[in-house]
Amino acid sequence: MPPRPRVRVGSEPRLPRRHRPVYRRSVTSTTRARILIAPDSFKGSATADVVADAIADGWLTERPDDQIFRLPLADGGEGTLDVLERALPASVRHPVEVTGPDGRTVLTSWLELPGENGAAAVVELADASGLGRLDALIPWDAHTRGVGQVIRAALDSGAVELLLALGGSSSTDGGLGLLSELGARARDAAGRPLADGARGLAEISTLDLSALTPPPAGGVTVLSDVTNPLLGDRGAAVVFGPQKGFAPDELRRSDAALARYAALLPIDPAKPGAGAAGGTGAGLLAWGARLEPGADRVARLVGLDRRAAESDLVITGEGRFDDQTADGKLPSRVARAARDGGTPWAVIAGAITADLADAVAGIELRAIAGSVDAAIADPRPFLREAGARIARAWSPDRRRG
């Protein structure tokens, strides 16, 4: 066995042993390698496609003859439509105008995925009813009517299956706005229609689901990695309410409003995932939806396992690689695909606070940038440098001949 190469990591600050970049291959090779770059977005900093392109650019400065395959990914949150559209050339995007979470009209879209038994429609809550559609947080009044209107448009176009990406919600209305657009009727004790948002839930007295539009023949799948229940200390209001604008003294009031609503739903509010997207998971469960980890479904749709097995190295990444990553976040799904395919893998992240296990390399952008703030402000030059450093330190596995 040849001696392990000595790799200089430039000017990176010295990290604790388990957080230092790890390299386990010879640094010299003329073999043309196949590199799969499959990152998540760096939330609040860069989209998955920007991350993939920057890493690829850095790699090619060191190994210009290698074959680079960019596969930006998502786990059912913001950017899922863009990821699937880029990875699946046969997909078709359909624009639609809907009511945004603050009542203004917004232009959004749904994605058609052709299939043998008819088209599946992918709907992204964030693009219709997400935080990015607000100029200011309105926790009591933001609603999900817009995503319900997108669903209705997709069904009217003949979609036989629905895939709903739930990340990035701006509201805590339990999905009642969505259900109302599909035929649900909610009233207060005096028989009057409710106000939109969590404000209305606080007054709900009756809920009639008998006129709901039936789910499509192929079913409704919720893509979400959130496993929180609807209510309580781990519920939609208490855990996610602060990021949507609820003050600390409002969290229990919002939870109580969701509890009034939950008492009228034909589901168990303790079901994992019912608290996703401000309780929209609960509303969709009442419609007959099933919950599925978003990372798994997106991986299957884009053929991640096959692509990883056909590659010589897989590089993934996210903003923070931590202990939660192993609990089903997208980079752990990429690592599993590489591992199952017998392919080495590496990770680039803004920060690494978890054990890299069997990764052949791990690089922190904050170490290259000098600070977390610098890495967040514009990660592209640091992503390019990280891609170049891995390329300099790694050589292809000869197992592929």
URWO-V631938 format. One record per residue. N is the residue number from 0. RES is the residue in one letter. SS is DSSP state (a for helix, b for strand, c for the rest). Layout:
n | res | ss
N | RES | SS
N | RES | SS
//
This chain:
n | res | ss
0 | M | c
1 | P | c
2 | P | c
3 | R | c
4 | P | c
5 | R | c
6 | V | c
7 | R | c
8 | V | c
9 | G | c
10 | S | c
11 | E | c
12 | P | c
13 | R | c
14 | L | c
15 | P | c
16 | R | a
17 | R | a
18 | H | a
19 | R | c
20 | P | c
21 | V | c
22 | Y | c
23 | R | c
24 | R | c
25 | S | c
26 | V | c
27 | T | c
28 | S | c
29 | T | c
30 | T | c
31 | R | c
32 | A | c
33 | R | b
34 | I | b
35 | L | b
36 | I | b
37 | A | c
38 | P | c
39 | D | c
40 | S | c
41 | F | b
42 | K | c
43 | G | c
44 | S | c
45 | A | b
46 | T | c
47 | A | a
48 | D | a
49 | V | a
50 | V | a
51 | A | a
52 | D | a
53 | A | a
54 | I | a
55 | A | a
56 | D | a
57 | G | a
58 | W | a
59 | L | a
60 | T | a
61 | E | a
62 | R | c
63 | P | c
64 | D | c
65 | D | c
66 | Q | b
67 | I | b
68 | F | b
69 | R | b
70 | L | c
71 | P | c
72 | L | c
73 | A | c
74 | D | c
75 | G | c
76 | G | c
77 | E | c
78 | G | c
79 | T | a
80 | L | a
81 | D | a
82 | V | a
83 | L | a
84 | E | a
85 | R | a
86 | A | a
87 | L | c
88 | P | c
89 | A | c
90 | S | c
91 | V | b
92 | R | b
93 | H | b
94 | P | b
95 | V | b
96 | E | b
97 | V | b
98 | T | b
99 | G | c
100 | P | c
101 | D | c
102 | G | c
103 | R | c
104 | T | b
105 | V | b
106 | L | b
107 | T | b
108 | S | b
109 | W | b
110 | L | b
111 | E | b
112 | L | b
113 | P | c
114 | G | c
115 | E | c
116 | N | c
117 | G | c
118 | A | c
119 | A | b
120 | A | b
121 | V | b
122 | V | b
123 | E | b
124 | L | a
125 | A | a
126 | D | a
127 | A | a
128 | S | a
129 | G | b
130 | L | a
131 | G | a
132 | R | a
133 | L | c
134 | D | c
135 | A | c
136 | L | c
137 | I | c
138 | P | c
139 | W | c
140 | D | c
141 | A | c
142 | H | c
143 | T | c
144 | R | a
145 | G | a
146 | V | a
147 | G | a
148 | Q | a
149 | V | a
150 | I | a
151 | R | a
152 | A | a
153 | A | a
154 | L | a
155 | D | a
156 | S | c
157 | G | c
158 | A | c
159 | V | c
160 | E | b
161 | L | b
162 | L | b
163 | L | b
164 | A | b
165 | L | c
166 | G | c
167 | G | c
168 | S | b
169 | S | c
170 | S | c
171 | T | c
172 | D | c
173 | G | c
174 | G | c
175 | L | a
176 | G | a
177 | L | a
178 | L | a
179 | S | a
180 | E | a
181 | L | c
182 | G | c
183 | A | c
184 | R | b
185 | A | b
186 | R | b
187 | D | c
188 | A | c
189 | A | c
190 | G | c
191 | R | c
192 | P | b
193 | L | c
194 | A | c
195 | D | c
196 | G | c
197 | A | a
198 | R | a
199 | G | a
200 | L | a
201 | A | c
202 | E | c
203 | I | c
204 | S | c
205 | T | b
206 | L | b
207 | D | b
208 | L | c
209 | S | c
210 | A | c
211 | L | c
212 | T | c
213 | P | c
214 | P | c
215 | P | c
216 | A | c
217 | G | c
218 | G | c
219 | V | b
220 | T | b
221 | V | b
222 | L | b
223 | S | c
224 | D | c
225 | V | c
226 | T | c
227 | N | c
228 | P | c
229 | L | c
230 | L | c
231 | G | c
232 | D | c
233 | R | c
234 | G | c
235 | A | a
236 | A | a
237 | V | a
238 | V | a
239 | F | a
240 | G | c
241 | P | a
242 | Q | a
243 | K | a
244 | G | c
245 | F | c
246 | A | c
247 | P | a
248 | D | a
249 | E | a
250 | L | a
251 | R | a
252 | R | a
253 | S | a
254 | D | a
255 | A | a
256 | A | a
257 | L | a
258 | A | a
259 | R | a
260 | Y | a
261 | A | a
262 | A | c
263 | L | c
264 | L | c
265 | P | c
266 | I | c
267 | D | c
268 | P | c
269 | A | c
270 | K | c
271 | P | c
272 | G | c
273 | A | c
274 | G | c
275 | A | a
276 | A | a
277 | G | a
278 | G | a
279 | T | a
280 | G | a
281 | A | a
282 | G | a
283 | L | a
284 | L | a
285 | A | a
286 | W | c
287 | G | c
288 | A | c
289 | R | b
290 | L | b
291 | E | b
292 | P | c
293 | G | a
294 | A | a
295 | D | a
296 | R | a
297 | V | a
298 | A | a
299 | R | a
300 | L | a
301 | V | a
302 | G | c
303 | L | a
304 | D | a
305 | R | a
306 | R | a
307 | A | a
308 | A | a
309 | E | c
310 | S | c
311 | D | c
312 | L | b
313 | V | b
314 | I | b
315 | T | b
316 | G | b
317 | E | b
318 | G | b
319 | R | b
320 | F | b
321 | D | c
322 | D | a
323 | Q | a
324 | T | a
325 | A | a
326 | D | a
327 | G | c
328 | K | c
329 | L | a
330 | P | a
331 | S | a
332 | R | a
333 | V | a
334 | A | a
335 | R | a
336 | A | a
337 | A | a
338 | R | a
339 | D | a
340 | G | c
341 | G | c
342 | T | c
343 | P | b
344 | W | b
345 | A | b
346 | V | b
347 | I | b
348 | A | b
349 | G | b
350 | A | b
351 | I | b
352 | T | c
353 | A | c
354 | D | c
355 | L | c
356 | A | c
357 | D | c
358 | A | c
359 | V | c
360 | A | b
361 | G | b
362 | I | b
363 | E | b
364 | L | a
365 | R | a
366 | A | a
367 | I | a
368 | A | a
369 | G | c
370 | S | c
371 | V | a
372 | D | a
373 | A | a
374 | A | a
375 | I | a
376 | A | a
377 | D | c
378 | P | c
379 | R | a
380 | P | a
381 | F | a
382 | L | a
383 | R | a
384 | E | a
385 | A | a
386 | G | a
387 | A | a
388 | R | a
389 | I | a
390 | A | a
391 | R | a
392 | A | a
393 | W | c
394 | S | c
395 | P | c
396 | D | c
397 | R | a
398 | R | a
399 | R | a
400 | G | c
//
